Amino acid sequence: MEHELFAVPKDAMKRYSRVFALIIIAFSSAAVAQIAPGQRDQRAVDVLKAMDAQLEAMQSFVVETESYRDAVYDGATIISNPSRSTVTVERGASLHALTNDGESIKEIYFHDGGLTVFDEQNNFYAKAEVPKVLKDGLLFALDNLDIETPLIDLLVVDSLNSFASDIDAVVYLTNKAPIRGVDCHHILISGPQVELQLFIQEGDQPLPRRSVMTFKAALGTPRQEVIMDWRELEEINPSVFEFKPPSGAREIEFATAAQIDGE
């Protein structure tokens, strides 16, 4: 038996259902328009360029992220795996990224032409020489060592080329998408395999606050969501970027991307 507090007459339920259905249809029609391959909304392009300029101008900063990455569990069920990262950047030269997924902590160091990756759970680390310019070092690590730094697509500061190919649509949706109390531009980048939604702060600090990537061709169409909190700093202690092996840590060799592909 239903509790009287929550009991709703059936005729009223039908009316509510029709109203809710009309609201949902109206909202969907307003929010989703026909998207053409290769479409470029100029307002979306302008916002992405403004975001790039803002990130390029930031010399010393920290970004805290919360990430939720979907995975297939037991062959069918989609589960969401959370993690947190702290990325500290001295523009052009140095970076330290710490990621904690609840089971392990991994750190990445870029400093003075050197890359170090440390796995705290297994207490081992690997080192490699990389280009001294941070952007080039990040891309070298990704292409040659299969090391993907958190937020790499934003840190290389070329969002349109990083996120969209010639056939991908870049669509402006709204400038009133609230992310943790901040109004954001909502931009959709849609391709055949992947869709990316970016929420970029409105106003004179167009920083990315949230991203949602949907893998349309994968089983269960999994998503990866990242929420970002940015803070500029006047200066950063250089020791933040210098790796000091903890007691008992052992050094191992990186596997190259070619070796990984050959496995």
Legacy VTK file of the C-alpha trace (Angstrom):
# vtk DataFile Version 3.0
C-alpha trace
ASCII
DATASET POLYDATA
POINTS 263 float
0.000 0.000 0.000
1.279 3.489 -0.846
1.871 5.904 1.979
-0.749 8.664 1.828
1.912 11.358 1.804
3.122 10.150 -1.590
-0.193 8.987 -3.017
-1.155 10.791 -6.265
-4.486 10.248 -8.055
-4.084 8.385 -11.328
-5.712 11.155 -13.395
-3.302 13.675 -11.879
-0.367 11.401 -12.651
-1.455 11.262 -16.277
-1.651 15.054 -16.438
1.792 15.413 -14.812
3.270 12.852 -17.179
1.941 14.715 -20.205
3.280 18.032 -18.876
6.697 16.545 -18.115
6.797 14.937 -21.549
6.027 18.269 -23.216
8.715 20.006 -21.155
11.295 17.372 -22.073
10.375 17.543 -25.777
10.519 21.343 -25.771
13.868 21.387 -23.979
15.357 18.759 -26.284
14.180 20.601 -29.383
15.716 23.850 -28.157
19.024 22.318 -27.080
19.720 19.933 -29.937
19.719 21.176 -33.520
20.725 19.440 -36.712
24.526 19.097 -36.791
26.333 18.952 -40.114
29.753 17.266 -40.515
32.494 19.890 -40.441
30.132 22.573 -39.092
31.959 25.457 -37.432
30.025 27.881 -35.262
32.110 31.032 -35.188
31.121 31.826 -31.608
32.400 28.413 -30.499
35.665 28.939 -32.385
36.084 32.386 -30.793
35.534 30.977 -27.279
38.072 28.187 -27.873
40.647 30.731 -29.090
39.979 32.903 -26.044
40.491 29.855 -23.806
43.803 29.105 -25.534
44.953 32.696 -25.050
43.995 32.607 -21.361
45.889 29.360 -20.770
48.899 30.637 -22.722
49.022 33.768 -20.580
49.065 31.834 -17.296
52.703 31.369 -16.307
52.453 29.582 -12.958
49.341 27.715 -11.914
47.761 24.682 -10.272
44.723 22.841 -11.571
42.824 20.380 -9.392
40.668 17.834 -11.207
38.003 15.284 -10.415
37.691 12.637 -13.122
35.109 9.943 -13.733
35.976 7.369 -16.378
33.463 4.738 -17.443
34.571 1.139 -17.853
32.825 -2.078 -18.848
32.387 -4.428 -15.904
31.520 -8.101 -16.288
31.149 -7.756 -20.046
28.067 -5.549 -20.004
27.648 -3.230 -17.016
29.103 0.291 -17.203
30.755 1.491 -13.996
32.369 4.860 -13.251
35.928 4.940 -11.910
36.774 8.153 -10.012
40.196 9.739 -9.614
41.714 13.042 -8.518
44.696 14.850 -9.995
46.751 17.885 -9.068
48.752 19.394 -11.916
51.300 22.122 -11.128
52.786 24.011 -14.085
55.568 26.510 -14.632
54.738 27.553 -18.177
57.234 26.517 -20.810
59.533 24.396 -18.674
58.229 22.353 -15.736
55.276 20.250 -14.617
54.332 17.951 -11.760
51.172 15.813 -11.936
49.896 13.598 -9.123
46.961 11.254 -9.766
45.176 9.213 -7.093
42.522 6.693 -8.147
41.975 5.329 -4.640
44.109 2.260 -5.239
47.353 3.764 -6.499
49.173 7.075 -6.700
51.235 7.984 -9.747
53.378 11.055 -10.292
54.808 12.609 -13.455
57.656 15.106 -13.414
58.858 17.254 -16.333
61.837 19.435 -15.495
64.883 20.739 -17.360
64.605 18.246 -20.220
63.960 15.267 -17.974
60.857 13.116 -17.499
60.277 10.930 -14.433
57.264 8.724 -13.767
56.863 7.307 -10.248
54.483 4.533 -9.160
54.024 4.823 -5.392
52.223 1.502 -4.923
55.032 -0.506 -6.532
57.756 1.942 -5.437
59.490 2.126 -8.802
60.268 4.931 -11.221
61.527 5.445 -14.753
63.443 8.322 -16.316
63.947 9.606 -19.850
65.319 12.621 -21.644
62.686 14.732 -23.394
62.642 18.127 -25.167
63.125 20.980 -22.701
60.135 23.008 -23.913
57.201 21.662 -21.903
54.750 21.409 -24.805
57.263 19.445 -26.867
58.166 17.241 -23.902
54.521 16.360 -23.260
53.975 15.380 -26.890
57.255 13.430 -27.020
56.274 11.427 -23.939
52.875 10.652 -25.436
54.124 9.701 -28.905
57.274 7.803 -27.927
56.677 6.461 -24.421
52.878 6.202 -24.294
52.834 8.493 -21.236
49.700 10.638 -21.223
49.874 13.583 -18.861
46.565 14.729 -17.324
45.036 17.621 -19.320
47.648 17.319 -22.073
45.228 18.579 -24.738
44.727 21.794 -22.787
48.371 22.235 -21.807
49.623 22.190 -25.404
47.286 25.190 -26.010
45.956 24.362 -29.462
42.440 23.250 -28.638
40.816 23.395 -32.067
43.491 21.213 -33.668
43.741 18.970 -30.596
40.031 18.329 -30.265
38.548 18.627 -33.768
39.393 17.215 -37.181
38.143 18.696 -40.452
35.036 16.502 -40.413
34.130 17.177 -36.761
31.385 19.681 -35.997
32.130 22.492 -33.515
28.817 23.751 -32.139
27.987 26.560 -29.707
25.085 25.603 -27.420
24.712 28.232 -24.663
26.559 30.656 -22.377
24.422 29.841 -19.339
25.574 26.352 -18.379
26.194 26.475 -14.604
29.227 24.572 -13.351
29.616 24.826 -9.568
27.927 28.216 -9.541
29.826 29.633 -12.526
28.089 30.355 -15.848
29.933 28.663 -18.691
29.900 28.537 -22.460
28.780 25.060 -23.526
30.515 23.829 -26.676
30.007 20.516 -28.442
32.654 18.957 -30.688
31.052 16.027 -32.487
32.783 13.442 -34.662
31.933 9.992 -35.995
33.644 8.157 -33.118
33.906 10.627 -30.260
31.958 13.577 -28.895
33.452 16.185 -26.573
31.544 18.728 -24.519
33.514 21.645 -23.089
32.227 24.044 -20.448
34.347 27.218 -20.532
33.922 29.973 -17.970
32.102 33.041 -19.238
33.667 36.469 -18.777
37.253 37.711 -18.733
38.758 34.410 -17.533
37.639 31.806 -20.093
39.010 28.746 -18.326
37.715 25.212 -18.950
35.665 24.078 -15.960
34.260 20.756 -17.154
34.697 18.361 -20.040
32.682 15.302 -21.020
33.997 12.908 -23.647
31.696 10.233 -25.069
33.124 7.305 -27.024
30.223 6.627 -29.369
31.686 3.577 -31.094
32.731 1.750 -27.922
30.643 -0.844 -26.096
28.106 0.921 -23.893
29.158 4.370 -25.191
31.363 5.057 -22.130
32.118 8.595 -21.015
34.933 10.391 -19.287
34.095 13.487 -17.262
36.638 15.928 -15.817
35.841 18.841 -13.495
38.602 21.444 -13.178
39.513 24.112 -10.624
42.289 26.531 -11.707
44.484 28.731 -9.488
47.188 31.116 -10.652
50.291 31.410 -8.455
52.874 34.154 -8.174
55.704 31.653 -7.930
56.325 27.961 -7.380
59.126 26.423 -5.355
61.426 24.658 -7.896
61.605 21.608 -5.605
57.992 20.772 -6.599
59.308 19.680 -10.002
62.339 17.721 -8.762
61.910 14.011 -8.146
63.696 12.535 -5.153
63.444 8.739 -4.988
61.989 7.532 -1.685
63.769 4.927 0.359
63.883 1.535 -1.357
62.552 2.783 -4.713
64.002 1.016 -7.730
64.559 2.393 -11.197
63.179 0.583 -14.231
63.266 1.244 -17.974
60.474 2.814 -20.003
58.847 0.655 -22.635
58.724 2.541 -25.953
55.488 3.035 -27.818
56.752 0.671 -30.499
57.347 -2.053 -27.913
53.903 -1.470 -26.403
52.228 -1.670 -29.846
54.086 -4.919 -30.540
52.803 -6.676 -27.441
LINES 1 264
263 0 1 2 3 4 5 6 7 8 9 10 11 12 13 14 15 16 17 18 19 20 21 22 23 24 25 26 27 28 29 30 31 32 33 34 35 36 37 38 39 40 41 42 43 44 45 46 47 48 49 50 51 52 53 54 55 56 57 58 59 60 61 62 63 64 65 66 67 68 69 70 71 72 73 74 75 76 77 78 79 80 81 82 83 84 85 86 87 88 89 90 91 92 93 94 95 96 97 98 99 100 101 102 103 104 105 106 107 108 109 110 111 112 113 114 115 116 117 118 119 120 121 122 123 124 125 126 127 128 129 130 131 132 133 134 135 136 137 138 139 140 141 142 143 144 145 146 147 148 149 150 151 152 153 154 155 156 157 158 159 160 161 162 163 164 165 166 167 168 169 170 171 172 173 174 175 176 177 178 179 180 181 182 183 184 185 186 187 188 189 190 191 192 193 194 195 196 197 198 199 200 201 202 203 204 205 206 207 208 209 210 211 212 213 214 215 216 217 218 219 220 221 222 223 224 225 226 227 228 229 230 231 232 233 234 235 236 237 238 239 240 241 242 243 244 245 246 247 248 249 250 251 252 253 254 255 256 257 258 259 260 261 262
